[in-house]
Amino acid sequence: MSGDLAQLAGEVTPYVTAAATAYGGAVLAQVQDETATAVVGFGRRMAQRIFGGRADGEEPPEELADVIDDPEDADNVAVLRKAIRKALAADADLAARVARLAEEARDAGAQVMTLGDRSPAVHTNHGVIATGDHNGFTR
């Protein structure tokens, strides 16, 4: 089950990151924004379920705040993904709800777009993703 949770956390993290980038510190506020795209709206709902809702202006958890401050930092995203995985592992009901919502997003054709130079966007990856200059890989 922990492998499934890691995969689910990896699947949900780009949505939460997109919402954090779009909404900043208000990502956990309970207000609705009619202009949000499907992906950002989904990410916001996931962030609120995983980290709990907050009043507008209330500070988000550190893991989410770091992504809000610098969404292109891979370390920030990795820490957020780990926090999501821990939250899912600690609450089986939450994990089941998040899995259902992730499935709904896939069925609806929601896509994640990344921001910034050389940012990869993948649904499933079974190989190497290199985003730098002069990379060399051997098998």
C-alpha positions as CSV (number, residue, x, y, z in Angstrom):
1,M,0.0,0.0,0.0
2,S,2.9,2.4,0.7
3,G,3.9,2.2,-3.0
4,D,0.4,3.0,-4.0
5,L,0.4,6.0,-1.7
6,A,3.7,7.2,-3.1
7,Q,2.3,7.0,-6.6
8,L,-0.9,8.8,-5.5
9,A,1.1,11.5,-3.8
10,G,3.2,11.9,-6.9
11,E,0.1,12.2,-9.0
12,V,-1.6,14.7,-6.8
13,T,1.5,16.9,-6.1
14,P,1.6,18.7,-9.5
15,Y,-2.0,19.7,-9.0
16,V,-1.4,21.1,-5.6
17,T,1.7,22.8,-6.9
18,A,-0.3,24.4,-9.7
19,A,-2.9,25.6,-7.2
20,A,-0.2,27.0,-4.9
21,T,1.4,28.8,-7.7
22,A,-1.9,30.3,-8.8
23,Y,-3.3,31.2,-5.4
24,G,-0.2,31.7,-3.3
25,G,-1.0,31.9,0.4
26,A,-4.8,31.8,-0.2
27,V,-4.6,28.3,-1.6
28,L,-6.2,26.9,1.6
29,A,-8.7,29.6,2.0
30,Q,-12.3,28.4,1.7
31,V,-13.3,31.1,-0.8
32,Q,-14.4,30.0,-4.3
33,D,-12.9,31.5,-7.4
34,E,-15.1,31.0,-10.5
35,T,-12.2,31.8,-12.8
36,A,-10.0,28.9,-11.7
37,T,-9.1,26.3,-14.3
38,A,-10.0,22.7,-13.8
39,V,-6.4,21.8,-12.9
40,V,-5.9,24.6,-10.5
41,G,-9.4,24.1,-8.9
42,F,-8.6,20.4,-8.5
43,G,-5.3,21.2,-6.9
44,R,-6.9,23.6,-4.6
45,R,-9.5,21.1,-3.4
46,M,-6.7,18.5,-2.9
47,A,-4.6,21.0,-0.9
48,Q,-7.6,21.9,1.3
49,R,-8.5,18.2,1.9
50,I,-4.9,17.2,2.6
51,F,-3.8,20.2,4.7
52,G,-7.2,21.4,5.9
53,G,-8.9,24.7,5.1
54,R,-7.6,28.0,6.4
55,A,-9.1,31.4,6.8
56,D,-8.0,33.9,4.2
57,G,-4.6,35.3,5.3
58,E,-3.9,32.4,7.7
59,E,-0.4,30.8,7.1
60,P,-0.3,27.5,5.1
61,P,2.0,24.7,6.3
62,E,5.7,25.2,5.7
63,E,5.8,22.5,3.0
64,L,3.2,24.3,1.0
65,A,4.5,27.8,1.8
66,D,7.9,26.8,0.4
67,V,6.3,25.8,-2.9
68,I,4.3,29.0,-3.0
69,D,7.5,30.9,-2.5
70,D,9.5,29.0,-5.2
71,P,7.4,26.5,-7.2
72,E,10.3,25.8,-9.5
73,D,12.6,24.5,-6.8
74,A,12.5,20.7,-7.1
75,D,13.5,20.2,-3.4
76,N,10.4,22.2,-2.4
77,V,8.2,20.1,-4.6
78,A,9.8,16.9,-3.2
79,V,9.1,18.0,0.4
80,L,5.5,18.8,-0.5
81,R,5.1,15.4,-2.2
82,K,6.5,13.7,1.0
83,A,4.1,15.7,3.2
84,I,1.2,14.6,0.9
85,R,2.3,11.0,1.1
86,K,2.5,11.1,4.9
87,A,-0.9,12.7,5.2
88,L,-2.4,10.0,2.9
89,A,-0.6,7.2,4.9
90,A,-1.9,8.6,8.2
91,D,-5.6,8.7,7.1
92,A,-6.9,5.8,5.0
93,D,-10.3,7.6,4.4
94,L,-8.4,10.7,3.1
95,A,-6.3,8.5,0.8
96,A,-9.4,6.8,-0.6
97,R,-11.1,10.2,-1.2
98,V,-8.0,11.6,-2.8
99,A,-7.7,8.5,-5.0
100,R,-11.3,8.9,-6.1
101,L,-10.8,12.6,-6.9
102,A,-7.6,11.8,-8.8
103,E,-9.4,9.2,-10.9
104,E,-12.2,11.7,-11.6
105,A,-9.5,14.2,-12.8
106,R,-8.0,11.6,-15.1
107,D,-11.5,10.6,-16.4
108,A,-12.3,14.3,-17.0
109,G,-9.1,14.7,-19.0
110,A,-7.5,17.2,-16.6
111,Q,-4.0,17.8,-17.5
112,V,-1.1,19.3,-15.5
113,M,1.1,21.9,-17.1
114,T,4.4,22.9,-15.6
115,L,5.8,26.3,-15.3
116,G,9.3,27.5,-16.0
117,D,12.1,26.7,-18.4
118,R,12.7,23.0,-18.9
119,S,9.9,21.9,-16.5
120,P,8.8,18.4,-17.5
121,A,5.1,17.4,-17.4
122,V,4.5,13.6,-17.4
123,H,1.6,11.4,-16.4
124,T,3.7,8.3,-16.0
125,N,7.5,8.0,-16.3
126,H,9.4,4.8,-16.4
127,G,12.7,6.4,-17.5
128,V,15.0,9.3,-17.1
129,I,13.9,12.9,-17.3
130,A,16.8,15.3,-17.8
131,T,16.3,19.0,-17.9
132,G,19.8,20.4,-18.1
133,D,22.4,21.0,-20.7
134,H,24.9,18.5,-21.9
135,N,23.4,15.5,-20.3
136,G,24.7,12.0,-21.1
137,F,23.2,8.7,-20.1
138,T,24.4,5.2,-20.6
139,R,22.6,1.9,-20.1
